[in-house]
Amino acid sequence: MYSLDDTIAAISTPIGQGGIGIVRLSGPEALRIAHRLFVPAGGELEDGLASHRLYYGHIAAPQTGRVIDEVLLSYMRAPHTYTRQDIVEINAHGGIAPLREILSLCLASGARLAHEGEFTLRAFLNGRIDLAQAEAVLDIITARTESALRIAVQQLGGHLSRRTREIRSRLMDVLAYLEASIDFPEDEIPPRQIDQDLALAERELADLLRQADRGMIYRQGVRVAIVGRPNVGKSSLLNRLLRTERAIVTPIPGTTRDTLEETIALEGIPFVLVDTAGIGETVDTIERLSIERSRASLQRADLALVVVDGSQSPTEADHQVGELAAARPAIVVVNKSDLPSASDYAALLPAAPHIAVSALAGAGIPDLEALLVETVFSGHITLSDEPLASNPRHRDLLRRAREQVVVARGACLRPNQGPAPDRDRGVPSDLVAIDVTEAVNALGEITGETASEDLLERIFANFCIGK
């Protein structure tokens, strides 16, 4: 979809002020452009630019000789580079003006501006990485916790790809047997117990799907809505969990007028905490809008923290909030445990765990954090060294492949124990082959063997320019 014969250039560091900024080039003209723009300190280089070495000098405009910036330049000769093409990286000072001028000189010297993710796309198209590894690059950049980073690094190392290819290879062997029995029905095709292969593939796909559910949590986090009636301590609880005064807290009910989102990491899991306005009856127009936003936040949440005031008896508003939160996993947080208890909240969401805390004094907060983690993973928080599929696209493709394998197994089994397609019973091999082909293609989309051009464009459009 893009030519690999031209040379691309882009600023590969965030635009703004910083110590270092990098302009990157990739393609057959990268070295020529470097020689045109780079003035090495101490005069001309006798042997030119050697590969994988760092050179000190300046970038200057070729026509006028005007120095743009003092730089360090590196040249990396293909194929031992990120894109498997010649690459030049110009390390300049991290300001908007010098980087843009250097990039403009590169473009004027024959390069073109790179598209989003085009450097990584070239790495994929040139066979250095597969599609799952390319997506792992973006996951590394956007990782919010150490666990999410670890999963992404495993995927970049090819752990998921190798596991996927093993399953796909087994299914392709089954498909080859089925197609041989279709193309040569009169020949003696040695019998093969394909149900064993399909059963093994189904088990392995199911295992990857289980890991994918965990991986999605580490990658995307858990959205937690902190809800309750006004003045029960929701904002105080948010501040206590964040270990900082992020939300305004006053004794006046209705202080929170809008939702406030912050993220914490517990056991490597990102928890997106959403502080909401108090839910209750009001005639104030702004408060009504705030309450509607609170309800909407609760609907989008993966988990609800229903906060109540333990020093007061339950009110109608408390039960109203409980009813709103009943449709999703919830934890009842009985706040103000530092004050005398006024009532028992056992009747409020009786199936949900209850925990007493004091957002003001900090009592019970470690137990609440542990309960949050336990609620997400049912107490099993282990990050194994096995590959984890954490990408939504990968999870959907694994699910599709497993569904097709299940259908293929059902079609090829006899009523008793016969494992092969039974032409006498009217289950043709070509129908089983269709299901296996669908599974093979779905797994191929994960690593890129069967990825379409449109799919590649959608994936790499999520990258920043310069990566």
N, C-alpha and C positions, 0 to 999 in steps of 0.2 A: 504493500500500500504506500510505502515511501521508498524512494530510490536509495540504495546503499552505495551508489557510485559518487555521490556528492559529499562535500565536507560540511558538517554541521558545527555550530558554535552556540554557546549559551553561558550565562552567568549561573554558576552552580551553587552559590551560597545565597542566603537570604538577603534581599535588598534592604539596605539600611547602613548604619554606622557600626563598624566592627574592626577588630584588629587585622583580619585577613579576609580577602574576597578572592574567589577563584573564577576565572574564565576558562572554559573547557572547549576543546576542539576535538572532533573525531572524523576521520575520513582520509582519503588518499592525498589531499592537499594540505593536511595539517602541518607537516614538516616544512613545506614551502612557505606557508603563511608565517610560521614561527621565524624562519630565517629572514623574512621580509620585515617583520616588526621588531624583532629582538636585537638589542645592541648589547653584547656581552661586556662586562667590566674588564678592562685591560686589553681591549682590542679584539680582533677577529680570532675565532677558534680555528686552529690548524686543521683538525679532523672533523669539523662540523659538530653537530649535537649528537652525542652518544646516547644510546637508549638507557633509560632507567637511571639517569643521573640528574642532579639538581644544579642549575646554573644561575649565577647572580648577574644582574644587569639591569637594563631599562627597556621599556617599551616606548618606541618613538614613532611619530608619523613619518612614513616613508618619503613623502614629497617635500616636507618642510624640515624634517629632522627634529621637530619639537618633541621634547621628552614628556610623556604622559605620566609615567609613574616608575618608581623603583620596584623591581619585581624579582621573584625567584621563578624560573621556568624549568619545567621537566618535560622531556620527550620520551614516549614509550612506544617502541616499535611493535607492530603486529607480528604474530598473533598473540603475544603475551601481554594483553591489555584487557580492560573491562569489556570493550566492545569487539575485541579481536580485530580492530583496525588500528592504524596509527592514531595515537592520542597525544595532544599537547595540553598541559595545564599551566596556566599563568597565575601565579600567586601574587596578588597585588594587595595594596592597602584596602581595607573594607569600607570604602565610601561609595556613594551612588555615582558621583561624577567620574572618578577614574575607571571604575568598572564599565560604565556605559561607553566611555570613550574607547577603551580597549576593545570592547565588543564591537563597536562601530567600525574600528579599523579592521577587525577580523572579517566582518561582513563585506567591507569595501575591497578586501583582498581576495575574495572569491568564495568565502563560506556563506552559508545561509543559516538563518535562525532556526534552531532546533524546535521541534514540536514537544508537547508534554510527554515526558518519559521516553524520548526517542533514543537516548543513550542506552537505557536498559532494553528498549525494544531491539536495538541492533545487537545487543548481547544475546538476546533470545533468538533472533533470526539467524545469527551467525553460529548458533549451536553452543555458545559458552554456558548458558543456563537454560532450563526449561521454563515453561510458563508459570508453574507453581513457585519456582525459585524467584522468578521475576516479581511475582506478587509479594513474596516474602520481603523483598527489598523495601517496598512501601510499608509493609507491616513493621519493619524495624524502625523506619523513620517515624511512624505514628505510635509506636509502643508507649504505653503510659505507666507500665509497671515492669519490674525486673522479670516477672514470670512471663508476661506478654512478649518481652524482648527475647527471652530464652526460647520460647516456642518459635518465634519468627526466625531466629538464628538456626534452629534445627531444620526448619523448612528450607532456608537458604542453603544449608548444607546438603539438601537432597534427601532427607530422611523420609518425608512423605512421598516424594516422587518415586523412590526405590520401592517402597511398599506398594504403591499404586501400580507400578509397572509389573511387579511380580504377580499381582492378581490379574492384571490385564493379559499378561503372557499366558497364564493358565487358561483364561477364557478363550484366547485366540487359538490355543491348541484344541479346545473343545469345538470351536467354530470350524477349524480345519477338518476335523473328523466328520462333522455334520455335513459340510459341503462336499467332502469326498463321497459320502454315502448318497448324496443327492445327485452328483455328477456321474457316478459310476454305480448305478443300482444293481447291475448284473454281475459286477465283479465281487470277488471275495474280499470284503473290507474286514480286517481283523476287529473283533468286538472290543469295545472300550467301555468301561464303567464310568460314563460321563457324570452320573449323579454324584459320585464321590468328589469329582472336581468341582461341580457346581455347589455342592454342600460346603466344601472348604472355602470356596470364594464367598459364599453367603456369610459364613462365620467371620471371615476376615473383614468383609465390608461392614458387618454389624459392629465389629470391634472398633473400626475406624470411625463409625458414626457415633458410638458412645464417647470416644475421645473428642470428636468434633463438638459435642455438646459442652464438654468441659472447656475445650479450646475457645469456643465462642465467648464464654464467660470471661476468661482471661483476656481476650482480645477486646471485646466491646464493653465489658463491665456490666454491673447490675444497677439498674435504675431504682432508687429508693425514694419514695414520697413520704415526707414527714408531715402527717396530717393530724388534725384535732380541732377542737373548738378554740375560740380565742383565749389567749392568756393562760394556756396550760404549760408553756415552756418549750414550744417547738424551736424557736430561734435560739434559745439558750442551749438546747440539746445539740443543734447544729454547731454552734460555736465550741461546745465541749468536745464533740467528735473531731472537729477540725483542729483543735488545740489553738484556736485564735479567735479574736472577736470579729468575725466576718459579718454577722447580722446585727442590726440594731435591736437592743432589748430594753424595754421600758415596762413599768407596771400598767401602762395604759392599754386596754384591749384594742386589737386591730392595728397594732404598729406595723405589721407586715402587710403591705398592700399589693405585692407582686411576688412571683416565684423567684427563688434564688438558688442557683445550682453551684455546687462545689464537689470536687472529687477527692476521695481518700483511698488509700490502698491498704487492705487488710489481707494478710497471708497471700500477697501477690495478686489479689482480686481488686480491680477498680470498682469502687462503689460511688455512683453518682448520686449525691444527696440533694434532694429538692425540698427546700423549705417553702412551705405554702402558707397562704393567709388562713386565718381561723374560719372554720365552716360553722355557720349558724344563721339565724334569722337577722335581717337588717333591712332598713329602708334607705340606707345611704347608697347612692348610685355607684360610687367608686368601689365601695366594699362589696356590692353585688357582683361587679365585674371581677374583683379579686377572688371571690368565692368560686365563680365559674372557672377561673383559671386553676384554682386548687382542685376542683373536680376533674378537670381535663388532665392535670398532672397525675392524679391518682389513677385515671384510666390508662395512662401510658406507662405506668410504673410496673416493674417486675416484682416489687416487694413494697409493702406499706408498713411504716412505723406509726401506729395509732397511739398518739400521746394523750394521756389523761392526767388530771390533777389528783394525786392520791390523798391530798389533804381535804378534798371536798367530795361530797357524794356525787354519784353519776347523775348527769343531767340528760334531758331529752336530746340535746345536741351531741353528747357523747355517743348515745345509741344511734343517732343518725349517721355520724361518721363511721361507726362500726358497720352499719348496714352497707354504706358505700364501699367499704374496704373488704367486705365479705367475699367478693368474687375473685380475690387474688391472695397469694401468700401474705401473711401479716404477722407482726409482732406487736403486742400491746405493751407499751412502755408506761408504767405507772410512775410518773415524775413526782418530785418534791418529797422523796423518801426521808429527807432531813426534818420534815415537819410531822406532827402527829397524824397518824392515819385516820381518815374519817369514814371510810367505807371499803367494801370489798368489790373489786371489779371482775370477779370470776364469771359473771353472767355476760360480760361484754366479750364477744368473739371467743366462746369457750374452747373452741378447737385450736385456737392460736396460742403460742407460748406467751406467758406473761413474765415481765421482769420489772423489778423496782429499781429506780435510779434516782439520783439527785444531780440534775444538770448543773445546779449552782455549786455544789460541793464536790462533784466528780464521783460520788459513790455509785457503784454498779456499772460504770461506763466500760471497764475492761470486760465484764461479763456480757454486756450488750454487744460489744464488738465480736466476742467469741460466738455469741448466738447468731449474729448476722452471717458469719462464715459457715456455721453449722447449718443454718437454714438453706443456704445456697447449695451446699454439697452434702447435706445430710451427715455431716461429721467426718467425711472422707476427704481431707485436704492433702493430696499427694500429687506432686508433679513428677511423673515418671520420666525416664529417659526415652520412652517410646515416642515416635512422632505423633504430634497432635495436629489434626486439621482444624484450624481456627478461622478459616475464611468462609463466609456464607456461601459463596459460589461453589467451593469445594464440597461443603456439606450437602448442598442440593444435588450435586452430581453424584456423590457417593450414595445418597438415598435413591436416586433414579436408577443407578446401576444395580443396587441391591434389589429393588423392586422387579427389575427385568430378570435377574437371576432367579428370584423366587418364582416368577411366572414360568420361566424355562424349566425349572425343576418339576413344577406341577404338571407341565405338558408332557415331560418325557418319562414320568413314572408310570408303571403298570399298576393295576389294582392290587397285585400281591407284592412282588419284590423286584420285578424287572427294571433295571436301571436305564436301558437304552430306548431310544425312540421306537415305538411299536407300530410299524407300518400295517401289520395285520389288524390292529385295533383302530386304525384310522387316525393316528396322531402322526402327521407327516413331519419329516425331519426339517423341512424348509421353514415350518412355523416355529419350531424350536430355535432354528438358526437366526430367525428375525429377532427374537428376544435376546439371544446372546450377542448379536451384532449391536443392538441398542446399548447393552451394558458395556461392550468394548468401546463404543464411541463416546459414551459418557465419561469413562475413565480416561480416554484419550484427550478429552477437553480439559482435564485437570492439568496435565503436563504439556498440552499444546499440540499433540500429534494430530488431533482432529479439530483444532480451533479454527473458526472462520475468521475472515478479515474483519467483519463487523465486531466480533467478540474482542479481537485484539485492540481495535480502536476504542472500545468501551473501557477496557481494562487500563490501557496506558493513558487514557484521558484523565485518570485520577492522579497521575503523577504530576510533580511540579516540573516546569521547564528547567533543564539542566541536569536531570537525573535519568 
